[in-house]
Every structure is written in structure tokens, then in C-alpha cells.
């Protein structure tokens, strides 16, 4: 079972719903170890941040200012445009959603929209020209596999359309790239096992903060 928090991305409500939650955008960080099988620096930083948010009860920085960067504002504008173009091109009707959380509020996913009874969409408006060219040439979207498969896991959907929107390429008709990604149960099972291990790491960080406070 999941909990749906109805809110717009980038708002105070959105930030609050995600506070202390291991979100799909961080699933790759949370499950990727070093070659020696040790937590990465990014993983340890994420665990500490989430632990502090759980104790604080709010996003670090009190929410909105953390997320209201120019990149976020740009993404919100382009996401709306991409969603409109996707609907025109595919004929699908996209229903926007808020933040989907597991009932224990450990894990969450900010969906960009649901499609029909089985689908969803994930929109990216990338700034890295090299990465954009690579995706066009190879169709390789593996950098986003954890986020997309995580979204499918949390929503129970069967497929997700990866949408890359590049308005700079409109003059050559390459402004909208769409790739259908099917649900991968083996990938999800392995990912979830890793996420459970990471959840224990976050719990450990929370315990460390509380233990120090008890001694102070």
C-alpha cells in the first residue's frame, strides 16, 4: 500500500512530504557501493541528511529555498511543456500526481504523471549536451534506471515512458525523445534489497544522533 500526498513539485508541501524519505531520485546513490563493497561518500552524506531530516521533522533549510534553484524553476516550466507535447504526440492523457510514499514513509517517488491504467512518465530536461547526444545515439537511459524502476515499484505500474525534452532542438524536430521502459522485476528485487540495507544505515545515523544527545 502507498500513501499519496497531493502537491505540486517544488512547493513547500512537496519538500515537506519528501523530508527524511528515501526518494527514487536517490535510489541509485542509496544502492551503489564502491568496488570494495563499502558505502560511497555520497551514500554516507545522503544517510546523514535523511537522518537529520527525520529528527528535525522538516527538510534541511526549511524546505522551499532548498529546491527553488534556477534549475528547479527551469525544470518545472519545461516539464509542463514536455507533458503537453507528449500528450499531443502520443494521444495519451497524463494525470499529474504528487508524492507517492510507502505506508511506513521510508520510500517515495515524485511521479511526473500517470498514463492509462498501467503506465507513467518520467520527464528530463537535461543540460549536459554530451549526455543528450549519447541518449539520442544509443537510446541508453541507464543513468535513470533506478529512478524509473523505483517509480514502477512504488506505483505498481507496468511501464514508464522516459521523456527527454530539448526545446533547443525543435528546429530539427528532435525536441522530444521518448523511450518505453518496461517493469523489470529482477532489477526491482535487487534494488529493494539494497534499499533495505540503506534504510538500516539511515536508522543507524538517527540512533547515533540520539545517543550523543542522551549523553550530553
Backbone as CSV, one residue per row, in Angstrom:
resi,resn,N_x,N_y,N_z,CA_x,CA_y,CA_z,C_x,C_y,C_z
1,UNK,0.835,-1.191,0.000,0.000,0.000,0.000,0.878,1.252,0.000
2,UNK,0.398,2.298,-0.675,1.135,3.552,-0.687,0.233,4.693,-0.229
3,UNK,0.880,5.768,0.161,0.198,6.987,0.564,0.444,8.023,-0.521
4,UNK,-0.597,8.708,-0.966,-0.434,9.754,-1.966,-0.585,11.115,-1.298
5,UNK,0.448,11.946,-1.442,0.390,13.325,-0.969,0.182,14.203,-2.191
6,UNK,-0.994,14.786,-2.325,-1.314,15.630,-3.475,-0.618,16.988,-3.321
7,UNK,0.309,17.291,-4.217,1.034,18.561,-4.160,1.762,18.776,-5.478
8,UNK,2.151,20.010,-5.745,2.918,20.331,-6.936,4.403,20.252,-6.623
9,UNK,5.168,19.776,-7.610,6.599,19.670,-7.415,7.211,21.045,-7.192
10,UNK,8.161,21.095,-6.261,8.870,22.335,-5.981,8.230,23.211,-4.928
11,UNK,7.048,22.822,-4.434,6.362,23.625,-3.430,6.839,23.229,-2.032
12,UNK,6.459,24.039,-1.044,6.790,23.726,0.340,6.188,22.387,0.738
13,UNK,4.956,22.127,0.312,4.279,20.878,0.636,5.020,19.679,0.047
14,UNK,5.501,19.841,-1.159,6.264,18.793,-1.839,7.550,18.487,-1.081
15,UNK,8.267,19.548,-0.696,9.509,19.372,0.047,9.255,18.705,1.386
16,UNK,8.175,19.111,2.054,7.854,18.545,3.354,7.502,17.061,3.248
17,UNK,6.772,16.691,2.193,6.376,15.300,2.007,7.585,14.387,1.803
18,UNK,8.678,14.952,1.284,9.874,14.177,0.989,10.898,14.186,2.118
19,UNK,10.687,15.008,3.135,11.666,15.154,4.208,11.912,13.826,4.917
20,UNK,13.152,13.406,4.978,13.508,12.155,5.642,13.175,10.902,4.873
21,UNK,12.666,11.065,3.653,12.233,9.932,2.831,13.331,9.572,1.829
22,UNK,13.565,8.292,1.643,14.492,7.826,0.601,13.718,7.852,-0.705
23,UNK,13.979,8.852,-1.541,13.184,9.043,-2.756,13.848,8.370,-3.957
24,UNK,13.042,8.089,-4.959,13.511,7.346,-6.133,14.673,8.043,-6.835
25,UNK,14.707,9.377,-6.780,15.810,10.097,-7.418,17.141,9.781,-6.748
26,UNK,17.103,9.231,-5.528,18.322,8.871,-4.803,18.530,7.361,-4.682
27,UNK,17.701,6.570,-5.349,17.821,5.120,-5.226,19.172,4.617,-5.737
28,UNK,19.699,5.227,-6.782,20.992,4.789,-7.313,22.096,5.050,-6.288
29,UNK,22.084,6.241,-5.691,23.080,6.578,-4.669,22.966,5.631,-3.484
30,UNK,21.732,5.319,-3.095,21.482,4.509,-1.902,21.870,3.041,-2.070
31,UNK,22.065,2.586,-3.292,22.312,1.161,-3.526,23.617,0.872,-4.260
32,UNK,24.429,1.898,-4.517,25.670,1.713,-5.271,26.871,1.840,-4.339
33,UNK,27.626,0.755,-4.199,28.777,0.728,-3.311,30.084,0.868,-4.097
34,UNK,31.178,1.048,-3.382,32.488,1.111,-4.019,32.874,-0.279,-4.518
35,UNK,33.972,-0.338,-5.258,34.455,-1.618,-5.779,34.796,-2.589,-4.646
36,UNK,35.099,-2.053,-3.474,35.423,-2.891,-2.314,34.181,-3.223,-1.475
37,UNK,33.023,-2.808,-1.966,31.795,-3.105,-1.248,31.507,-2.197,-0.071
38,UNK,32.124,-1.020,-0.055,31.945,-0.059,1.026,30.986,1.050,0.601
39,UNK,30.315,1.697,1.558,29.452,2.829,1.215,30.261,3.951,0.568
40,UNK,29.690,4.602,-0.427,30.361,5.734,-1.050,30.172,6.978,-0.191
41,UNK,30.949,8.019,-0.486,30.813,9.283,0.236,29.414,9.866,0.031
42,UNK,28.889,9.717,-1.190,27.540,10.226,-1.476,26.492,9.473,-0.657
43,UNK,26.669,8.174,-0.521,25.734,7.364,0.250,25.743,7.783,1.719
44,UNK,26.922,7.977,2.278,27.034,8.368,3.679,26.445,9.758,3.908
45,UNK,26.665,10.664,2.967,26.106,12.017,3.081,24.583,11.969,3.023
46,UNK,24.044,11.163,2.112,22.595,11.033,1.982,21.992,10.464,3.264
47,UNK,22.625,9.426,3.827,22.114,8.813,5.051,22.091,9.821,6.194
48,UNK,23.155,10.612,6.323,23.224,11.609,7.388,22.168,12.696,7.196
49,UNK,21.980,13.127,5.964,20.982,14.168,5.667,19.578,13.688,6.006
50,UNK,19.253,12.470,5.586,17.920,11.921,5.851,17.701,11.731,7.356
51,UNK,18.746,11.295,8.054,18.632,11.108,9.497,18.339,12.438,10.191
52,UNK,19.025,13.500,9.773,18.797,14.813,10.366,17.388,15.306,10.060
53,UNK,16.916,15.058,8.840,15.561,15.487,8.481,14.508,14.745,9.295
54,UNK,14.742,13.475,9.568,13.774,12.702,10.356,13.689,13.244,11.785
55,UNK,14.825,13.630,12.334,14.835,14.181,13.687,14.240,15.587,13.696
56,UNK,14.598,16.376,12.705,14.131,17.762,12.605,12.645,17.840,12.249
57,UNK,12.201,16.877,11.447,10.807,16.858,11.020,10.519,17.741,9.834
58,UNK,11.562,18.304,9.243,11.414,19.192,8.092,12.600,18.988,7.144
59,UNK,12.487,19.478,5.909,13.645,19.442,5.012,14.737,20.350,5.574
60,UNK,15.979,19.980,5.409,17.060,20.849,5.853,16.990,22.160,5.084
61,UNK,17.065,23.282,5.784,16.917,24.581,5.142,15.481,25.048,5.139
62,UNK,14.607,24.295,5.841,13.192,24.637,5.945,12.446,24.554,4.623
63,UNK,13.007,23.803,3.672,12.167,23.454,2.534,12.358,24.244,1.265
64,UNK,11.529,25.245,1.047,11.383,25.772,-0.296,12.673,26.342,-0.857
65,UNK,13.437,27.077,-0.043,14.639,27.681,-0.590,15.651,26.633,-1.055
66,UNK,15.557,25.428,-0.470,16.459,24.360,-0.880,16.191,23.948,-2.318
67,UNK,14.926,23.932,-2.706,14.536,23.398,-4.008,14.278,24.484,-5.061
68,UNK,14.195,25.751,-4.621,13.840,26.801,-5.561,15.069,27.377,-6.254
69,UNK,15.871,26.498,-6.846,17.018,26.926,-7.622,16.561,27.247,-9.043
70,UNK,17.420,27.892,-9.804,17.031,28.200,-11.185,16.859,26.919,-11.994
71,UNK,17.642,25.859,-11.635,17.481,24.596,-12.345,16.093,24.002,-12.087
72,UNK,15.625,24.097,-10.830,14.309,23.580,-10.493,13.213,24.377,-11.202
73,UNK,13.350,25.704,-11.194,12.350,26.544,-11.855,12.313,26.258,-13.350
74,UNK,13.501,26.106,-13.951,13.580,25.765,-15.377,12.908,24.428,-15.628
75,UNK,13.193,23.448,-14.752,12.633,22.120,-14.927,11.122,22.102,-14.841
76,UNK,10.567,22.908,-13.937,9.112,22.945,-13.787,8.440,23.495,-15.037
77,UNK,9.030,24.546,-15.614,8.460,25.145,-16.828,8.558,24.168,-17.994
78,UNK,9.740,23.572,-18.178,9.941,22.669,-19.304,9.161,21.368,-19.136
79,UNK,8.986,20.935,-17.892,8.219,19.716,-17.656,6.778,19.876,-18.134
80,UNK,6.193,21.027,-17.857,4.812,21.276,-18.289,4.725,21.275,-19.814
81,UNK,5.718,21.870,-20.461,5.736,21.897,-21.928,5.904,20.489,-22.492
82,UNK,6.802,19.722,-21.882,7.051,18.357,-22.342,5.819,17.487,-22.181
83,UNK,5.130,17.641,-21.081,3.919,16.852,-20.841,2.868,17.152,-21.909
84,UNK,2.729,18.432,-22.249,1.762,18.840,-23.272,2.134,18.241,-24.635
85,UNK,3.411,18.322,-25.004,3.861,17.788,-26.295,3.711,16.269,-26.338
86,UNK,4.003,15.619,-25.229,3.868,14.159,-25.158,2.421,13.753,-25.407
87,UNK,1.492,14.457,-24.790,0.078,14.139,-24.977,-0.336,14.356,-26.432
88,UNK,0.163,15.427,-27.047,-0.147,15.692,-28.453,0.397,14.600,-29.358
89,UNK,1.626,14.179,-29.088,2.298,13.225,-29.967,1.761,11.809,-29.803
90,UNK,1.439,11.414,-28.590,1.043,10.023,-28.333,-0.470,9.829,-28.224
91,UNK,-1.193,10.909,-27.949,-2.628,10.793,-27.728,-2.979,10.341,-26.323
92,UNK,-1.963,10.097,-25.484,-2.202,9.700,-24.103,-2.649,10.901,-23.279
93,UNK,-3.496,10.641,-22.314,-3.864,11.663,-21.337,-3.061,11.397,-20.069
94,UNK,-2.342,12.416,-19.619,-1.487,12.278,-18.438,-2.185,12.885,-17.233
95,UNK,-2.269,12.101,-16.176,-2.825,12.584,-14.918,-1.684,12.888,-13.966
96,UNK,-1.564,14.141,-13.570,-0.495,14.524,-12.666,-0.783,14.027,-11.258
97,UNK,0.283,13.672,-10.569,0.172,13.167,-9.201,1.135,13.950,-8.314
98,UNK,1.105,13.654,-7.027,2.014,14.313,-6.101,3.163,13.399,-5.737
99,UNK,3.329,13.133,-4.449,4.385,12.261,-3.957,3.765,10.957,-3.457
100,UNK,4.222,9.842,-4.005,3.758,8.521,-3.569,4.734,7.997,-2.520
101,UNK,4.215,7.607,-1.355,5.035,7.116,-0.254,4.612,5.716,0.144
102,UNK,5.578,4.903,0.566,5.215,3.640,1.182,4.507,3.956,2.496
103,UNK,3.675,3.028,2.967,2.872,3.342,4.147,3.707,3.577,5.406
104,UNK,4.973,3.124,5.409,5.866,3.415,6.528,6.664,4.702,6.301
105,UNK,6.426,5.341,5.144,7.069,6.603,4.768,8.594,6.498,4.675
106,UNK,9.073,5.295,4.424,10.512,5.123,4.226,10.932,5.518,2.820
107,UNK,10.106,5.166,1.824,10.465,5.363,0.427,9.386,6.177,-0.290
108,UNK,9.812,6.924,-1.304,8.858,7.760,-2.023,9.270,8.030,-3.458
109,UNK,8.293,8.489,-4.231,8.513,8.777,-5.659,7.645,9.952,-6.074
110,UNK,8.280,10.973,-6.636,7.540,12.123,-7.172,7.271,11.849,-8.648
111,UNK,6.114,11.328,-8.929,5.799,10.956,-10.305,5.513,12.190,-11.161
112,UNK,5.908,12.116,-12.419,5.616,13.208,-13.358,4.254,13.022,-14.019
113,UNK,3.616,11.898,-13.755,2.281,11.678,-14.295,1.996,10.207,-14.517
114,UNK,0.720,9.861,-14.455,0.271,8.510,-14.760,-0.425,8.497,-16.112
115,UNK,-0.308,7.371,-16.813,-0.889,7.222,-18.145,-1.715,5.931,-18.168
116,UNK,-2.953,6.028,-18.608,-3.874,4.888,-18.679,-3.897,4.150,-17.339
117,UNK,-4.076,2.837,-17.384,-4.147,2.068,-16.140,-2.819,1.442,-15.763
118,UNK,-1.858,1.437,-16.685,-0.617,0.702,-16.454,0.653,1.526,-16.563
119,UNK,0.556,2.759,-17.085,1.764,3.491,-17.412,2.026,4.723,-16.574
120,UNK,3.212,5.273,-16.782,3.621,6.502,-16.126,4.632,7.197,-17.033
121,UNK,5.016,8.410,-16.656,6.035,9.122,-17.426,7.091,9.670,-16.477
122,UNK,8.304,9.776,-16.996,9.409,10.412,-16.280,10.051,11.407,-17.242
123,UNK,9.985,12.689,-16.897,10.454,13.754,-17.786,11.804,14.279,-17.330
124,UNK,12.723,14.429,-18.283,14.023,15.026,-18.018,14.278,16.141,-19.034
125,UNK,14.748,17.264,-18.531,15.177,18.366,-19.402,16.647,18.608,-19.103
126,UNK,17.498,17.819,-19.730,18.913,17.795,-19.399,19.648,19.028,-19.914
127,UNK,20.735,19.369,-19.206,21.576,20.491,-19.611,22.902,20.022,-20.213
128,UNK,23.261,18.775,-19.951,24.530,18.212,-20.409,24.403,17.771,-21.871
129,UNK,24.976,18.554,-22.780,24.852,18.266,-24.215,25.440,16.907,-24.579
130,UNK,26.533,16.539,-23.927,27.169,15.255,-24.225,26.240,14.094,-23.862
131,UNK,25.580,14.216,-22.706,24.661,13.162,-22.275,23.445,13.100,-23.209
132,UNK,22.974,14.267,-23.640,21.832,14.324,-24.560,22.154,13.608,-25.867
133,UNK,23.326,13.906,-26.433,23.745,13.269,-27.683,23.865,11.756,-27.506
134,UNK,24.429,11.332,-26.371,24.598,9.899,-26.115,23.246,9.186,-26.094
135,UNK,22.263,9.800,-25.447,20.936,9.173,-25.382,20.317,9.075,-26.772
136,UNK,20.452,10.130,-27.569,19.915,10.101,-28.931,20.595,9.021,-29.766
137,UNK,21.908,8.871,-29.605,22.664,7.922,-30.422,22.421,6.473,-30.002
138,UNK,22.371,6.236,-28.698,22.344,4.858,-28.197,21.007,4.442,-27.580
139,UNK,20.195,5.429,-27.202,18.956,5.105,-26.501,19.192,4.654,-25.076
140,UNK,20.422,4.814,-24.591,20.812,4.342,-23.264,20.325,5.307,-22.182
141,UNK,19.407,4.838,-21.357,18.878,5.659,-20.263,19.212,5.052,-18.900
142,UNK,20.301,4.280,-18.842,20.618,3.548,-17.621,20.895,4.461,-16.432
143,UNK,21.297,5.701,-16.672,21.531,6.631,-15.563,20.257,6.876,-14.754
144,UNK,19.113,6.570,-15.346,17.830,6.835,-14.696,17.064,5.551,-14.373
145,UNK,17.728,4.402,-14.534,17.048,3.120,-14.325,16.526,2.970,-12.903
146,UNK,17.328,3.330,-11.912,16.897,3.174,-10.529,15.680,4.051,-10.233
147,UNK,15.702,5.274,-10.746,14.570,6.169,-10.518,13.307,5.639,-11.185
148,UNK,13.438,5.189,-12.440,12.257,4.712,-13.167,11.736,3.390,-12.614
149,UNK,12.634,2.425,-12.391,12.186,1.146,-11.831,11.673,1.341,-10.404
150,UNK,12.263,2.304,-9.693,11.761,2.627,-8.362,10.362,3.192,-8.422
151,UNK,10.121,4.024,-9.420,8.779,4.567,-9.606,7.774,3.495,-9.952
152,UNK,8.175,2.536,-10.778,7.281,1.438,-11.135,7.017,0.549,-9.927
153,UNK,8.042,0.345,-9.110,7.878,-0.441,-7.885,6.852,0.216,-6.951
154,UNK,6.993,1.519,-6.741,6.148,2.205,-5.773,4.725,2.455,-6.276
155,UNK,4.562,2.567,-7.585,3.225,2.835,-8.130,2.513,1.575,-8.588
156,UNK,3.253,0.473,-8.718,2.651,-0.768,-9.201,2.376,-0.762,-10.695
157,UNK,2.947,0.207,-11.413,2.718,0.307,-12.854,3.587,-0.690,-13.626
158,UNK,3.223,-0.919,-14.902,3.913,-1.908,-15.717,4.967,-1.299,-16.639
159,UNK,4.810,-0.039,-16.996,5.780,0.604,-17.881,5.846,2.100,-17.597
160,UNK,6.946,2.689,-18.051,7.122,4.115,-17.885,7.756,4.671,-19.160
161,UNK,7.234,5.765,-19.656,7.828,6.424,-20.829,8.839,7.453,-20.357
162,UNK,10.101,7.206,-20.697,11.152,8.178,-20.428,11.055,9.267,-21.483
163,UNK,10.914,10.502,-21.044,10.767,11.633,-21.959,11.920,12.596,-21.735
164,UNK,12.704,12.847,-22.769,13.747,13.862,-22.706,13.323,15.027,-23.592
165,UNK,13.193,16.185,-22.987,12.712,17.362,-23.712,13.851,18.348,-23.909
166,UNK,14.138,18.649,-25.182,15.218,19.566,-25.549,14.663,20.617,-26.503
167,UNK,14.076,21.706,-25.981,13.490,22.726,-26.860,14.508,23.360,-27.801
168,UNK,15.806,23.267,-27.453,16.848,23.815,-28.316,16.933,23.082,-29.650
169,UNK,16.379,21.869,-29.707,16.456,21.043,-30.919,15.152,21.024,-31.710
170,UNK,14.261,21.948,-31.401,12.948,21.974,-32.052,13.055,22.192,-33.559
171,UNK,14.023,22.999,-33.990,14.127,23.326,-35.422,14.466,22.110,-36.281
172,UNK,15.029,21.065,-35.659,15.343,19.848,-36.425,14.406,18.699,-36.036
173,UNK,13.345,19.031,-35.306,12.352,18.023,-34.953,12.818,17.007,-33.927
174,UNK,13.846,17.363,-33.153,14.392,16.418,-32.179,14.215,16.926,-30.750
175,UNK,13.163,17.701,-30.545,12.972,18.295,-29.219,12.366,17.327,-28.205
176,UNK,11.734,16.249,-28.684,11.079,15.315,-27.770,11.550,13.894,-28.061
177,UNK,12.280,13.314,-27.106,12.754,11.932,-27.196,11.921,11.092,-26.235
178,UNK,11.359,9.980,-26.731,10.512,9.122,-25.894,11.006,7.679,-25.998
179,UNK,11.175,7.047,-24.850,11.565,5.633,-24.824,10.704,4.897,-23.808
180,UNK,10.095,3.815,-24.223,9.268,2.997,-23.341,10.171,2.064,-22.520
181,UNK,10.038,2.111,-21.220,10.805,1.257,-20.313,9.824,0.337,-19.588
182,UNK,10.019,-0.964,-19.731,9.130,-1.938,-19.101,9.580,-2.247,-17.671
183,UNK,8.659,-2.666,-16.872,8.950,-3.061,-15.498,9.892,-4.260,-15.499
184,UNK,10.941,-4.208,-14.680,11.950,-5.264,-14.607,11.962,-5.811,-13.178
185,UNK,11.286,-6.920,-12.964,11.125,-7.459,-11.616,12.453,-7.862,-10.986
186,UNK,13.366,-8.428,-11.791,14.667,-8.837,-11.248,15.449,-7.614,-10.777
187,UNK,15.435,-6.564,-11.575,16.112,-5.318,-11.202,15.497,-4.763,-9.917
188,UNK,14.175,-4.747,-9.860,13.471,-4.189,-8.702,13.796,-4.982,-7.442
189,UNK,13.805,-6.314,-7.530,14.098,-7.148,-6.357,15.488,-6.843,-5.806
190,UNK,16.461,-6.759,-6.712,17.831,-6.462,-6.278,17.922,-5.061,-5.682
191,UNK,17.257,-4.108,-6.319,17.268,-2.735,-5.841,16.635,-2.620,-4.459
192,UNK,15.499,-3.276,-4.265,14.795,-3.206,-2.981,15.647,-3.794,-1.864
193,UNK,16.363,-4.887,-2.154,17.270,-5.452,-1.153,18.315,-4.430,-0.733
194,UNK,18.851,-3.717,-1.724,19.831,-2.679,-1.429,19.229,-1.520,-0.655
195,UNK,18.007,-1.171,-0.981,17.337,-0.066,-0.289,17.079,-0.403,1.174
196,UNK,16.745,-1.658,1.457,16.519,-2.062,2.838,17.810,-1.956,3.651
197,UNK,18.933,-2.301,3.042,20.224,-2.154,3.710,20.514,-0.682,3.978
198,UNK,20.196,0.161,3.012,20.438,1.586,3.193,19.529,2.156,4.273
199,UNK,18.295,1.679,4.351,17.369,2.150,5.383,17.931,1.866,6.770
200,UNK,18.623,0.727,6.916,19.272,0.400,8.185,20.393,1.400,8.480
201,UNK,21.112,1.819,7.437,22.164,2.811,7.604,21.600,4.141,8.106
202,UNK,20.470,4.542,7.550,19.831,5.782,7.990,19.387,5.651,9.447
203,UNK,18.804,4.500,9.792,18.395,4.257,11.176,19.594,4.351,12.111
204,UNK,20.737,3.849,11.644,21.954,3.908,12.449,22.409,5.337,12.696
205,UNK,22.276,6.178,11.684,22.646,7.586,11.835,21.709,8.288,12.816
206,UNK,20.408,7.965,12.727,19.440,8.537,13.675,19.794,8.121,15.095
207,UNK,20.115,6.847,15.275,20.469,6.331,16.594,21.725,7.001,17.132
208,UNK,22.693,7.263,16.264,23.937,7.904,16.690,23.682,9.321,17.189
209,UNK,22.827,10.057,16.464,22.482,11.417,16.904,21.787,11.379,18.267
210,UNK,20.852,10.450,18.428,20.086,10.383,19.669,20.970,9.923,20.831
211,UNK,21.886,9.004,20.555,22.781,8.517,21.596,23.691,9.623,22.113
212,UNK,24.166,10.441,21.205,25.005,11.555,21.620,24.190,12.550,22.464
213,UNK,22.953,12.806,22.019,22.108,13.720,22.764,21.799,13.222,24.161
214,UNK,21.667,11.898,24.319,21.384,11.318,25.629,22.570,11.469,26.578
215,UNK,23.786,11.505,26.022,24.994,11.627,26.849,25.289,13.080,27.205
216,UNK,24.780,14.001,26.350,25.141,15.411,26.539,24.579,15.985,27.839
